[in-house]
């Protein structure tokens, strides 16, 4: 018997607002060149905070569906031939982090059990290299090296190779690159870097202590935190 329901896509308030405005453009209620109501008025209409409206507006602007002229936001005269409802980059983020969660926790647990003293010390030293204010390129270099070191310590060559391919897909992803390097996301990316610095320290500490449950919890918390930030805050 086939399953009657499909997976539910997680949406933020800003996503719902973006969807509603995009639908208004698609069905013609909002015409090309038409000026949108001010943020305050939109917030009242939707019954939400102005920050959520602002985030939705930024997302639609990044997709080229609306444009800001002075204090006014209007529907563009010539709509781009893109799907204004779904940001496929966010779908890629979700898919990648679901895959990482399925593999990375197991890799870290094995590494916690099998790493020698030199490998644990190396991870602690690498974790110390993460700090607030790192530029995104340096952060991604350190991040890749840190997680690769955990894979090297897991003692399972097949699992390490599979995990390496997942990391390759992540770090060579154009979707991730565009989200992390877009100027509009600079503040949110800085927060991700700051939080990740503490997360890598927690992982390395649990590794040094040989706490398998601590490592699993730290890795899971790290992945959950980065995924939620990328989906909810980046546009």
trRosetta pair geometry for C-beta under 8 A, 3 or more apart (Angstrom, degrees):
i j d omega theta_ij theta_ji phi_ij phi_ji
3 6 7.7 119 107 -77 112 44
10 94 7.7 162 37 -109 109 136
10 231 7.2 38 94 154 116 151
11 15 4.0 -136 -162 89 88 135
11 16 5.5 100 143 -54 129 82
11 19 7.5 -24 -148 -18 143 137
12 15 4.7 108 49 0 69 101
12 16 7.3 -131 97 -3 42 84
12 52 7.7 -155 141 -136 99 102
12 55 8.0 -50 113 113 134 145
12 231 7.4 154 -30 132 117 89
12 232 5.0 123 -75 -126 146 83
13 16 5.7 -54 -154 34 35 112
13 17 6.5 33 149 -17 67 104
13 48 5.4 155 174 -138 131 140
13 49 7.9 69 113 35 155 87
13 52 4.3 -42 110 -142 118 143
14 17 5.7 -54 -149 37 35 111
14 18 6.2 37 152 -21 67 106
14 52 4.9 -144 -71 -161 74 73
14 53 7.9 -151 -116 -61 76 14
14 55 3.9 -54 -118 97 144 118
14 56 4.5 -165 -163 -59 75 79
14 59 6.8 120 155 -7 114 138
14 232 7.7 118 33 -162 121 64
15 18 5.6 -54 -146 37 31 113
15 19 6.2 34 153 -22 65 105
15 56 7.6 -160 -59 -102 14 94
16 19 5.6 -51 -148 34 30 114
16 20 6.4 31 153 -21 64 104
17 20 5.7 -54 -148 34 32 111
17 21 6.4 26 156 -13 66 105
17 42 7.6 81 -157 160 124 116
17 46 5.7 1 -104 -124 103 162
17 48 6.8 -104 -65 41 126 156
17 52 6.0 133 -11 142 144 97
17 53 6.0 -139 -172 -106 162 55
17 56 3.8 -90 95 -69 114 163
18 21 6.1 -57 -147 40 29 106
18 22 6.0 28 155 -18 65 112
18 56 4.2 -156 -60 -148 78 93
18 59 5.1 -36 -104 85 141 133
18 60 5.7 -175 -138 -53 92 96
18 85 8.0 140 125 -138 92 44
19 22 5.8 -59 -144 41 27 111
19 23 6.2 29 156 -22 64 108
19 85 5.7 53 -124 -144 78 86
20 23 5.8 -54 -148 35 28 112
20 24 6.6 32 151 -21 61 104
20 46 7.3 161 56 -105 159 113
21 24 5.5 -52 -153 33 35 115
21 25 6.7 34 149 -18 65 101
21 30 7.0 11 -167 -4 70 162
21 36 7.4 5 -139 -119 124 135
21 56 6.6 128 9 151 133 123
21 60 6.2 -54 97 -75 134 155
21 66 7.7 -32 151 -38 133 137
22 25 5.6 -52 -153 34 35 111
22 26 6.2 35 150 -21 67 107
22 60 6.8 -160 -68 -110 91 112
22 65 6.6 -34 -108 -172 86 167
22 84 4.1 -175 -142 119 120 110
22 85 5.2 175 113 -82 148 65
23 26 5.5 -52 -144 37 34 114
23 27 6.1 13 164 -4 68 109
23 85 7.3 59 -62 -95 77 110
24 27 6.5 -63 -137 46 24 94
24 29 4.4 -77 -157 70 81 111
24 30 4.2 63 131 -6 104 110
25 28 8.0 44 176 -65 26 21
25 29 7.9 -72 -57 57 22 72
25 30 4.7 -46 -82 74 60 112
25 65 6.4 175 38 -178 177 115
25 75 5.8 163 -115 -126 110 129
25 79 7.0 140 163 -104 124 139
25 84 6.7 -24 70 85 134 164
26 84 7.1 -165 -57 52 105 122
26 85 7.9 -8 -40 -51 145 107
28 31 6.5 24 -165 -84 63 76
30 34 5.4 -150 -168 70 68 136
30 36 7.2 9 -138 -90 132 84
30 75 5.3 146 147 -53 104 142
31 34 4.6 99 59 -29 73 122
31 75 6.6 173 99 62 31 146
32 75 5.5 -120 -122 114 32 112
32 76 6.8 -39 -145 98 84 45
32 77 5.1 77 170 -144 111 37
32 78 7.1 49 -146 -63 137 29
32 79 6.7 -113 -96 -33 106 92
33 74 6.1 -9 -169 167 32 126
33 75 6.3 -34 14 74 20 86
33 76 7.9 -8 -63 152 47 16
33 77 5.3 41 -64 -95 91 76
34 74 6.2 174 89 -153 31 86
34 75 5.1 25 48 21 78 114
35 72 5.2 -49 -138 -169 117 117
35 73 7.0 112 -158 74 67 45
35 74 4.7 -47 -95 -92 55 93
36 42 7.0 12 159 -67 109 130
36 57 7.8 -171 84 -113 159 110
36 66 6.8 1 -21 -141 133 143
36 72 7.9 146 45 -176 70 70
36 73 4.6 -29 43 90 116 99
36 74 6.6 -168 -4 -96 77 33
36 75 7.3 111 -47 -38 92 75
37 41 4.0 -98 159 91 122 129
37 42 5.2 155 84 -54 105 80
37 45 7.1 95 67 -13 154 138
38 41 4.9 91 58 10 78 103
38 42 7.0 -146 96 -5 38 89
38 71 7.9 -5 -114 154 99 101
39 42 5.7 -58 -144 40 31 110
39 43 6.1 36 156 -24 67 105
39 50 5.1 71 148 -152 112 101
39 53 4.9 146 -153 107 84 132
39 54 5.9 20 -134 -69 139 80
39 57 7.1 -74 -95 -23 101 149
40 43 5.8 -54 -150 33 28 113
40 44 6.7 26 152 -17 62 105
40 50 6.3 -19 -91 -97 52 123
41 44 5.7 -53 -152 35 34 111
41 45 6.4 34 151 -20 66 105
42 45 5.5 -54 -147 37 34 112
42 46 6.1 16 160 -4 69 110
42 53 4.8 130 101 -140 118 139
43 46 6.2 -63 -141 48 26 98
43 47 7.9 154 164 -28 53 4
43 48 5.7 -109 -148 75 71 66
43 49 6.4 -34 -147 159 122 15
43 50 4.5 -54 -68 -81 150 64
43 52 7.5 121 -116 58 90 91
43 53 4.9 -100 -70 -20 81 140
44 47 7.3 25 -174 -74 29 44
46 52 7.7 -129 107 98 142 121
46 53 6.8 162 34 -80 141 102
48 52 4.5 -67 149 62 130 140
48 53 6.5 148 87 -43 111 86
49 52 5.2 100 65 1 79 98
49 53 7.6 -146 103 0 47 86
50 53 5.3 -54 -152 39 45 114
50 54 6.0 48 149 -24 73 103
51 54 5.6 -51 -146 35 32 114
51 55 6.4 35 154 -21 64 104
52 55 5.7 -51 -148 34 32 112
52 56 6.5 33 152 -18 63 104
53 56 5.8 -56 -152 36 32 111
53 57 6.3 33 151 -21 66 106
54 57 5.6 -54 -149 35 32 113
54 58 6.4 34 153 -20 65 104
55 58 5.8 -52 -149 34 32 112
55 59 6.5 33 152 -19 63 106
55 235 6.7 -169 -170 -66 75 132
56 59 5.7 -56 -152 36 32 113
56 60 6.4 27 154 -14 67 106
57 60 5.9 -57 -147 40 31 107
57 61 6.1 33 153 -21 65 109
57 66 6.9 -75 -154 80 73 142
57 68 7.9 71 162 -67 117 112
57 73 6.0 -62 -151 -130 124 163
58 61 5.6 -56 -147 37 29 114
58 62 6.4 33 154 -23 64 104
58 184 6.0 163 -175 -178 119 136
58 235 4.9 89 115 92 103 171
59 62 5.7 -53 -150 31 30 112
59 63 6.7 23 153 -12 62 106
59 87 7.0 -81 -166 -62 115 140
59 235 4.2 -120 -87 -149 74 114
60 63 5.7 -59 -151 40 35 109
60 65 4.6 -76 -175 62 88 116
60 66 4.8 36 125 19 115 109
60 84 7.0 39 -132 -167 85 108
61 64 7.6 48 179 -70 34 24
61 65 7.4 -96 -79 51 24 71
61 66 5.5 -62 -81 77 66 84
61 67 6.5 110 -132 -102 89 37
61 68 6.4 -8 -114 -18 139 97
61 73 7.7 -87 -74 -141 112 112
62 182 7.2 30 -135 -168 130 152
62 184 6.4 -122 -82 40 119 159
62 235 5.3 157 0 137 150 97
63 80 7.2 -149 154 51 73 133
63 82 6.2 -146 -174 93 98 139
63 84 5.7 128 134 -127 148 75
63 87 7.4 -114 -76 -95 121 92
64 67 7.9 7 -152 -65 49 92
64 76 6.5 -12 165 -21 68 160
64 80 4.5 55 99 -16 129 137
64 82 7.2 92 55 25 111 133
65 75 7.1 -43 157 -140 72 73
65 76 6.4 -151 174 9 23 110
65 79 6.5 20 -131 -137 67 91
65 80 7.1 -92 -75 29 59 98
65 84 4.8 81 -85 -127 143 130
66 73 5.5 33 161 175 127 97
66 74 6.5 171 -157 89 85 29
66 75 5.7 -58 -105 -102 79 41
66 76 6.3 -156 -112 -27 22 80
67 73 7.3 174 87 -151 31 61
67 74 6.2 -23 62 63 78 77
67 76 5.3 84 -12 -83 109 87
68 72 7.1 157 -155 87 58 44
68 73 5.1 -30 -98 -98 73 76
69 72 5.2 -19 68 69 83 96
69 73 7.9 157 22 -93 66 27
69 74 6.4 -8 14 13 112 113
75 79 7.6 -26 174 -77 98 98
76 79 6.0 136 75 -86 103 50
76 80 7.7 33 72 -19 151 79
79 84 7.8 -62 -167 -48 116 135
83 86 5.2 -9 125 44 127 88
83 88 7.6 81 60 -36 124 102
86 91 6.9 19 175 -33 109 125
87 90 4.5 65 91 3 104 109
87 91 7.4 172 96 -8 57 82
87 235 8.0 -111 -112 -153 162 53
88 91 5.1 -46 -152 35 49 117
88 92 6.4 55 148 -23 70 99
88 175 7.1 -106 113 -111 79 129
89 92 5.5 -51 -152 34 35 114
89 93 6.6 41 147 -23 65 100
89 175 4.0 173 -129 -160 79 100
89 176 7.8 165 -162 -59 99 35
89 178 6.4 -103 -109 73 145 115
89 179 5.5 159 162 -55 137 114
90 93 5.3 -44 -150 30 38 117
90 94 6.6 39 152 -18 65 101
90 230 7.6 168 -122 131 71 88
90 231 5.3 93 -152 -128 103 76
91 94 5.8 -52 -150 36 33 111
91 95 6.3 32 153 -18 66 107
92 95 5.8 -54 -143 39 31 110
92 96 6.1 28 159 -18 65 110
92 173 6.5 160 159 -170 134 136
92 175 4.1 68 69 87 156 168
92 176 7.3 -121 119 -45 122 76
93 96 6.0 -61 -147 38 25 108
93 97 6.3 12 162 -10 64 112
93 175 7.1 -136 -45 133 74 122
93 176 7.2 126 -89 -90 81 81
93 179 7.3 21 -67 -9 125 171
93 227 6.4 147 156 -142 100 73
93 230 4.8 -159 -151 117 147 131
93 231 5.8 -172 100 -70 139 84
94 97 6.2 -65 -145 42 25 101
94 98 6.2 27 158 -20 64 108
94 227 7.0 88 -105 -163 50 114
94 231 6.6 62 -65 -88 90 130
95 98 5.9 -56 -149 34 28 111
95 99 6.5 26 154 -16 63 108
96 99 5.7 -58 -153 37 32 111
96 100 6.2 32 151 -19 67 106
96 166 7.7 138 -157 -172 80 89
96 169 6.9 -163 -120 114 107 109
96 170 5.5 122 -169 -98 134 90
96 173 7.1 -55 -78 -57 152 162
96 176 7.6 -25 27 -62 170 121
97 100 5.3 -45 -139 37 39 114
97 101 6.1 45 157 -24 66 102
97 223 5.7 150 -160 -180 99 99
97 226 7.3 -174 -109 89 130 96
97 227 4.0 104 -164 -92 174 124
98 101 5.8 -52 -148 33 28 113
98 102 6.6 29 153 -20 61 106
99 102 5.8 -56 -152 33 31 111
99 103 6.5 3 160 3 66 112
99 166 5.7 -166 133 -135 117 121
100 103 6.3 -76 -146 50 28 93
100 104 4.7 10 176 -14 74 128
100 166 6.2 152 -88 158 69 134
100 170 7.3 47 -69 -69 122 141
100 223 5.7 -172 108 -129 119 132
101 104 6.5 -43 -99 39 19 102
101 105 6.4 21 -171 -19 53 112
101 220 6.9 65 -138 -122 96 74
101 223 5.3 167 -82 125 86 156
101 224 8.0 68 -97 -60 126 72
102 105 7.7 -83 -175 25 7 101
102 106 7.9 -11 150 -1 45 114
103 106 6.2 -74 -165 41 35 106
103 107 6.1 31 151 -21 75 112
103 159 7.5 172 -162 -167 96 88
103 162 6.5 -140 -139 117 139 109
103 163 5.3 177 149 -97 127 87
103 166 5.9 168 57 -18 153 163
104 107 5.4 -53 -145 36 36 115
104 108 6.2 34 158 -18 68 106
104 147 7.3 -41 -134 -152 117 118
104 163 6.7 117 -89 -136 63 117
104 166 7.8 -130 -56 101 92 149
104 219 5.8 -162 129 175 104 129
104 223 6.7 143 69 -65 143 139
105 108 5.9 -57 -150 38 29 110
105 109 6.4 31 152 -22 64 106
105 216 5.3 56 -164 -139 102 81
105 219 5.3 166 -102 96 66 132
105 220 5.9 30 -95 -64 122 89
106 109 5.7 -53 -146 34 32 112
106 110 6.5 31 156 -15 65 104
106 159 7.1 -109 114 -159 113 138
107 110 6.1 -58 -153 37 28 108
107 111 6.3 28 151 -19 64 110
107 150 6.2 88 132 130 106 104
107 151 5.6 -25 -173 -101 134 68
107 154 4.9 -69 -161 -86 70 150
107 156 8.0 -127 -119 53 70 113
107 159 6.0 180 -95 147 86 115
107 160 7.1 116 -134 -92 115 59
107 163 5.2 55 -78 -82 152 157
108 111 5.5 -54 -144 38 33 114
108 112 6.3 40 154 -27 65 102
108 150 5.6 -18 -99 -179 73 134
108 154 7.7 -59 -64 -92 17 107
108 203 7.1 -81 -144 -155 136 111
108 207 7.8 -98 -166 -81 89 102
108 215 4.9 -166 148 156 109 114
108 216 6.7 160 91 -84 116 51
108 219 4.7 -177 14 -52 167 153
109 112 5.7 -49 -149 29 30 114
109 113 6.8 23 153 -12 61 105
109 212 5.2 55 -146 -158 84 97
109 215 6.2 162 -89 91 51 123
109 216 5.6 24 -75 -70 104 101
110 113 5.9 -63 -155 39 33 107
110 114 5.8 -7 163 9 71 121
110 154 4.0 58 94 -160 117 86
110 155 5.9 -136 160 45 110 94
110 156 5.9 -33 167 -2 163 117
110 159 7.1 84 26 90 161 156
111 114 6.3 -77 -130 53 26 89
111 115 5.1 38 176 -46 72 108
111 119 7.7 -128 -169 142 97 135
111 150 4.9 -94 -37 -169 176 72
111 151 7.5 -70 -69 -75 130 15
111 153 4.0 72 -144 97 99 101
111 154 4.4 -52 -61 -80 81 64
111 155 7.5 166 -93 1 49 84
111 207 6.9 -29 121 -125 104 113
111 215 7.6 -164 73 -174 93 156
112 115 6.7 -21 -110 9 16 111
112 206 6.9 -39 -115 131 128 91
112 207 5.6 -123 -107 -118 79 64
112 210 6.2 129 174 -147 87 44
112 211 7.0 -74 -169 72 137 34
112 212 5.0 158 98 -97 140 63
112 215 4.4 -139 -67 -10 142 160
113 210 7.7 83 -100 -156 38 86
113 212 6.3 22 -57 -85 91 116
114 153 6.5 160 90 161 89 72
114 154 6.5 77 55 -170 129 25
114 155 3.9 -73 150 -18 163 138
115 119 4.1 -128 -163 92 99 127
115 120 5.2 122 125 -55 127 81
115 123 7.6 -19 -161 -10 159 134
115 153 3.9 12 -96 -175 96 129
115 207 6.5 12 42 -173 156 106
116 119 5.2 95 52 11 67 102
116 120 7.2 -130 101 -4 34 91
116 153 7.8 -140 17 -137 62 100
117 120 5.7 -56 -148 38 33 111
117 121 6.2 32 155 -19 67 107
118 121 5.7 -56 -148 38 30 111
118 122 6.3 35 152 -24 64 105
119 122 5.5 -49 -146 32 33 115
119 123 6.6 34 155 -18 63 102
119 149 7.1 168 -159 173 87 96
119 152 7.3 -155 -131 100 123 100
119 153 4.4 136 172 -102 147 122
120 123 5.9 -53 -152 34 32 111
120 124 6.6 33 150 -19 64 105
120 153 8.0 116 -59 -141 57 155
120 204 8.0 126 -170 -166 65 74
120 207 5.4 -175 -131 136 85 99
120 208 5.1 125 175 -100 115 60
121 124 5.6 -53 -150 36 34 113
121 125 6.3 34 152 -19 66 105
121 208 8.0 83 -77 -107 45 101
122 125 5.7 -55 -149 37 31 111
122 126 6.3 29 154 -17 66 107
122 149 6.0 -144 119 -162 118 140
123 126 5.7 -54 -144 39 31 110
123 127 6.2 36 155 -23 65 105
123 146 7.0 88 -140 -152 75 80
123 149 5.8 176 -86 118 82 131
123 150 6.8 75 -108 -74 128 76
123 153 7.6 -47 -48 -15 126 156
123 203 7.6 -101 171 116 123 93
123 204 4.7 -176 135 -123 95 93
123 207 5.3 -17 93 87 153 157
123 208 7.6 -155 79 -53 110 83
124 127 5.7 -52 -148 33 29 113
124 128 6.7 34 151 -23 60 104
124 204 4.7 140 -95 169 52 124
124 205 7.6 88 -110 -74 94 48
124 207 7.6 -149 -56 77 80 112
124 208 5.7 50 -69 -65 123 127
125 128 5.7 -54 -158 29 33 115
125 129 7.4 39 146 -27 61 98
126 129 5.7 -47 -163 18 42 116
126 142 6.8 163 -175 -165 91 90
126 145 6.4 -146 -145 113 135 106
126 146 4.9 169 136 -98 131 85
126 149 6.3 160 1 16 163 159
126 200 7.7 -97 116 168 85 128
126 204 7.3 -178 66 -92 82 136
127 130 6.2 -45 -168 18 46 110
127 146 6.8 94 -75 -129 63 128
127 200 4.5 -174 -131 135 87 96
127 201 4.9 135 164 -91 122 50
127 203 7.0 -172 -100 66 131 87
127 204 3.7 -106 -25 -15 153 151
127 205 7.9 -135 114 -30 169 70
128 201 7.6 81 -76 -100 49 94
129 142 5.4 -153 107 -134 120 136
130 134 6.9 -73 -148 -18 56 149
130 139 7.3 68 -128 -131 87 81
130 142 6.0 170 -76 127 80 145
130 143 8.0 75 -94 -72 118 73
130 146 7.8 -2 -44 -56 120 151
130 193 7.8 -161 -167 -177 95 75
130 196 6.5 -113 -167 114 142 84
130 197 3.9 -175 135 -121 106 75
130 200 5.0 100 9 52 155 141
130 201 7.2 -131 63 -42 119 86
131 134 6.0 121 65 -40 67 100
131 197 5.6 96 -96 -130 18 146
132 190 7.7 52 -161 -179 82 87
132 193 6.8 119 -127 112 46 98
132 194 4.5 29 -106 -107 94 90
132 197 6.3 -97 -49 8 59 157
133 190 7.7 22 -90 -147 36 102
133 193 7.7 -155 17 115 17 135
134 138 5.0 -124 -173 87 102 112
134 139 4.4 125 114 -64 127 92
134 142 7.4 -62 -163 19 160 138
134 193 5.5 -154 56 -173 96 135
134 197 7.8 148 3 -72 122 116
135 138 5.2 82 60 15 79 103
135 139 6.9 -149 93 -9 35 93
136 139 5.5 -55 -143 38 33 115
136 140 6.2 32 160 -20 67 105
136 180 5.4 151 -164 157 143 108
136 181 6.3 -159 81 -87 156 71
136 189 5.9 -24 -86 165 120 136
136 193 7.2 -118 -95 -68 62 128
137 140 6.1 -56 -149 35 27 107
137 141 6.6 29 152 -20 62 105
138 141 5.6 -52 -149 33 34 114
138 142 6.4 29 155 -13 67 106
139 142 6.0 -60 -150 41 30 106
139 143 5.9 32 154 -24 67 111
139 193 5.1 -86 -108 -121 155 110
139 196 7.3 88 -169 80 119 141
140 143 5.4 -51 -139 37 31 116
140 144 6.3 34 160 -21 64 103
140 171 6.5 136 178 -133 112 100
140 180 7.6 88 -64 144 127 161
141 144 6.1 -56 -152 34 26 108
141 145 6.5 21 153 -14 62 110
142 145 5.7 -60 -148 40 32 110
142 146 6.1 35 155 -25 68 107
143 146 5.8 -52 -145 32 28 112
143 147 6.5 14 162 -6 63 108
143 196 7.1 -20 -99 163 117 143
143 200 7.8 -122 -111 -78 70 136
144 147 6.4 -65 -148 43 27 100
144 148 6.0 28 155 -21 65 113
144 167 6.3 120 -138 177 84 123
144 171 5.5 33 -90 -84 126 153
145 148 5.7 -57 -143 39 28 113
145 149 6.4 34 156 -25 63 105
146 149 5.9 -56 -156 30 28 112
146 150 7.0 28 148 -17 61 101
146 200 5.9 -35 -173 -141 163 126
147 150 5.5 -44 -152 30 41 115
147 151 6.7 44 148 -19 65 101
147 163 8.0 -138 155 157 102 116
147 167 6.2 171 103 -102 127 133
148 151 5.5 -52 -152 35 37 114
148 152 6.4 42 149 -23 66 102
148 164 7.0 59 -121 -108 89 88
148 167 6.8 -175 -73 117 84 175
149 152 5.5 -47 -147 32 35 115
149 153 6.5 27 154 -15 63 108
150 153 5.8 -65 -153 40 31 108
150 154 6.8 48 149 -47 64 96
150 203 7.8 -45 -84 158 138 129
150 207 7.7 -117 -112 -94 96 143
151 154 5.7 -38 -154 0 36 119
151 159 7.8 -156 -150 116 86 81
151 160 4.3 121 170 -139 96 86
151 163 4.9 -164 -113 90 126 135
151 164 6.2 143 152 -60 165 82
151 167 7.9 -102 -31 -18 149 140
152 160 6.6 89 -82 -142 33 140
154 159 6.0 -97 119 93 142 122
154 160 5.7 174 51 -71 119 97
154 163 7.9 94 8 13 156 153
156 159 3.9 33 106 26 121 115
156 160 6.1 157 86 -19 63 87
157 160 5.6 -56 -142 39 30 113
157 161 6.2 32 157 -22 65 105
158 161 5.8 -55 -151 33 29 110
158 162 6.6 28 153 -17 64 104
159 162 5.7 -52 -148 36 33 111
159 163 6.2 31 154 -17 66 108
160 163 5.7 -57 -146 40 30 111
160 164 6.2 38 152 -27 64 105
161 164 5.5 -49 -147 30 32 116
161 165 6.8 34 153 -20 62 100
162 165 5.9 -55 -159 31 33 111
162 166 6.8 34 145 -19 64 102
163 166 5.4 -50 -154 32 39 115
163 167 6.5 39 149 -17 68 102
164 167 5.7 -52 -150 37 34 111
164 168 6.4 40 149 -23 65 103
165 168 5.4 -46 -147 32 35 116
165 169 6.6 38 152 -20 63 101
166 169 5.8 -53 -153 34 32 111
166 170 6.5 31 150 -19 64 107
167 170 5.5 -55 -148 37 35 113
167 171 6.0 14 163 -6 71 111
168 171 6.4 -64 -136 46 25 96
168 172 5.8 -1 171 5 64 119
169 172 6.6 -71 -135 51 18 93
169 173 6.3 44 157 -59 59 101
170 173 5.8 -44 -157 -7 26 120
170 176 6.4 58 -175 -31 62 164
171 176 7.6 -79 -111 84 24 148
173 176 4.1 73 84 11 113 106
173 177 6.5 -178 96 -12 59 85
174 177 5.3 -54 -144 37 36 116
174 178 6.2 34 159 -20 69 105
175 178 6.2 -58 -149 35 26 106
175 179 6.6 20 155 -14 62 110
176 179 5.9 -61 -150 39 31 109
176 180 6.0 16 161 -10 69 116
177 180 6.3 -68 -143 43 23 102
177 181 5.9 -7 172 4 64 120
178 181 6.6 -69 -130 48 21 93
178 182 6.1 38 168 -45 61 105
179 182 6.4 -46 -146 8 21 113
179 185 6.3 67 175 -36 59 175
179 230 6.3 55 148 -157 148 100
179 234 4.7 57 -171 155 104 146
180 185 6.9 -111 -130 101 20 139
180 189 5.6 110 -153 -117 66 129
180 234 7.6 -35 -74 -125 45 148
181 185 7.9 54 61 59 15 116
182 185 4.7 70 74 11 94 107
182 186 8.0 -123 100 -42 53 68
182 234 7.6 116 49 -166 120 98
182 235 7.6 -113 99 79 148 65
183 186 5.6 -12 -163 -34 47 114
184 235 6.0 -62 116 67 127 106
185 188 5.1 -64 -166 51 74 110
185 189 5.2 77 132 -30 93 104
185 233 7.5 108 -143 127 91 85
185 234 4.7 26 -126 -132 133 85
185 235 6.5 -175 -74 37 96 66
186 189 5.8 -58 -144 37 26 111
186 190 6.4 31 156 -23 63 105
187 190 5.7 -52 -153 31 31 114
187 191 6.8 31 149 -18 62 102
188 191 5.6 -51 -155 33 37 114
188 192 6.6 41 147 -21 66 101
188 229 6.5 162 177 177 100 97
188 233 4.0 169 -141 142 137 121
188 234 5.6 -165 102 -74 145 68
189 192 5.4 -48 -150 32 37 115
189 193 6.5 39 151 -19 66 102
189 234 7.4 66 -62 -94 81 110
190 193 5.7 -51 -150 35 33 112
190 194 6.4 35 151 -20 64 106
191 194 5.6 -53 -146 36 33 113
191 195 6.2 27 157 -13 67 107
191 229 6.7 -161 101 -145 108 134
191 233 7.4 -69 62 151 134 168
192 195 6.0 -58 -145 42 28 106
192 196 5.9 28 157 -21 65 112
192 226 6.0 77 -152 -126 107 78
192 229 5.0 158 -89 123 99 154
192 230 7.3 55 -98 -61 144 78
193 196 5.7 -57 -141 38 26 111
193 197 6.6 39 155 -30 61 99
194 197 5.9 -48 -158 19 29 114
194 198 7.5 19 150 -7 59 101
195 198 6.0 -58 -161 38 39 106
195 199 6.2 38 145 -22 70 110
195 225 5.8 -137 146 151 137 136
195 226 7.7 -178 95 -75 119 69
195 229 7.3 173 45 -55 149 152
196 199 5.1 -53 -142 38 39 116
196 200 6.1 40 159 -21 71 101
196 222 6.9 78 -127 -153 70 100
196 225 7.9 -180 -77 99 66 121
196 226 6.5 49 -82 -81 108 112
197 200 6.3 -53 -149 34 26 106
197 201 6.7 27 150 -18 59 107
198 201 5.6 -56 -153 36 34 115
198 202 6.5 36 150 -22 67 104
199 202 5.6 -53 -151 33 34 112
199 203 6.6 34 152 -18 65 103
199 218 6.8 148 -166 180 70 85
199 221 6.7 -159 -128 102 106 94
199 222 3.8 121 179 -106 135 100
199 225 6.6 -157 -77 52 142 143
199 226 8.0 -99 28 -41 171 102
200 203 5.6 -49 -147 35 36 113
200 204 6.3 34 155 -17 66 106
200 222 7.4 89 -60 -119 53 143
201 204 5.9 -56 -146 40 30 109
201 205 6.2 33 154 -23 64 108
202 205 5.7 -52 -145 34 29 113
202 206 6.5 28 157 -16 63 105
202 218 4.3 -169 124 -136 104 122
202 221 7.5 -33 99 70 152 130
202 222 7.6 -175 65 -59 117 108
203 206 6.0 -58 -152 37 29 108
203 207 6.4 32 150 -21 64 107
203 215 6.4 66 -149 -139 69 71
203 218 4.5 177 -82 125 62 130
203 219 6.0 79 -110 -69 115 72
203 222 6.6 -16 -50 -32 121 147
204 207 5.4 -53 -149 35 34 116
204 208 6.4 36 153 -21 66 104
205 208 5.7 -52 -149 34 32 111
205 209 6.4 21 154 -10 64 109
205 214 7.8 -87 102 149 84 133
205 218 7.8 164 56 -93 89 160
206 209 5.8 -61 -146 44 32 107
206 211 4.7 -89 -159 65 81 104
206 214 3.5 -164 -132 119 116 108
206 215 4.3 177 122 -69 127 62
206 217 7.7 178 -102 54 159 89
206 218 5.1 -165 -1 -2 145 142
207 210 7.5 31 178 -71 31 35
207 215 5.9 81 -69 -97 66 118
209 214 6.5 10 73 56 126 156
211 214 3.3 37 112 19 126 121
211 215 6.2 159 92 -19 69 80
212 215 5.8 -52 -147 34 30 110
212 216 6.4 29 155 -17 64 106
213 216 5.8 -53 -147 37 32 111
213 217 6.2 31 155 -18 65 108
214 217 5.8 -57 -146 39 29 109
214 218 6.1 27 157 -19 66 110
215 218 5.8 -58 -144 38 28 109
215 219 6.2 25 160 -16 66 108
216 219 6.1 -57 -145 38 26 107
216 220 6.2 24 158 -16 63 111
217 220 5.9 -58 -145 40 27 110
217 221 6.1 27 158 -19 64 109
218 221 5.9 -55 -145 37 27 110
218 222 6.3 31 154 -22 62 107
219 222 5.7 -55 -149 34 30 114
219 223 6.4 24 157 -14 65 106
220 223 6.0 -58 -147 39 30 106
220 224 6.1 29 156 -18 65 110
221 224 5.8 -56 -144 39 28 112
221 225 6.1 29 158 -22 64 111
222 225 5.9 -60 -148 35 25 110
222 226 6.5 16 160 -12 63 108
223 226 6.1 -57 -144 39 29 104
223 227 6.1 28 160 -18 65 111
224 227 6.0 -60 -146 39 25 110
224 228 6.2 20 161 -16 64 110
225 228 6.1 -58 -146 37 25 105
225 229 6.3 25 156 -18 62 109
226 229 5.7 -57 -148 37 30 112
226 230 6.2 26 157 -18 66 108
227 230 6.0 -61 -148 37 28 107
227 231 6.2 15 161 -10 66 112
228 231 6.0 -61 -141 43 29 104
228 232 5.6 2 170 2 68 120
229 232 6.5 -69 -129 49 18 92
229 233 5.1 -29 -170 25 61 126
229 234 7.3 62 139 -20 69 96
230 233 7.1 -50 -92 51 12 85
230 234 5.1 -18 -154 15 53 128
231 234 7.5 9 -42 40 9 91
